[in-house]
Amino acid sequence: MRKIILLMHVSLDGFVTGPNGEMDWIIHTEEEQNYVTDLLNTVDTVLFGCVTYQMMESFWPTVPAHPFWSKSKYHAEHAVWIEKTENCS
């Protein structure tokens, strides 16, 4: 039987995004990035809500060619990982 693992960014007061849908408030330490990378390397399917899927679908394919994001080891690795997974919305 497969497992469902929830990985979600949520503020202490229960918000997932800012007032305009922005997620720029999410800040990762290197330790958190390593934990998430290790966890996601055990995952083969990702289930997103509709809005999150649309946001991810338009962002991650641009990472490898983007001058800013491609310099981030975390973003580069995550972009490769997300392309390899089955994405469900």
C-alpha positions, 0 to 999 in steps of 0.5 A: 500500500502506498503512503500519502505524505503531506508537505505544506508551507503554512504560517503559524496563523494558518495562512498558506499564501499572502493576500495576493497569492504570493508565496515569497514569505516562505524562507528555507534554511539549508537544513530544511532544503536538505530535509525536503530534498531527501523526503521528495527523493522518496516520492514518485507522484505529486498531488497539487490543488488546481491553483498551486498546480498552475503556478508550479506548471508555469514556474518549474520548467523555466528554472534551468534556463533562468539566470537567477534560479538556475544558480540555486542548487535547490531550485535546479535539483527540484526542477529536475525532480518535478519533471520526473514525477507524475503530477496530478491536479 
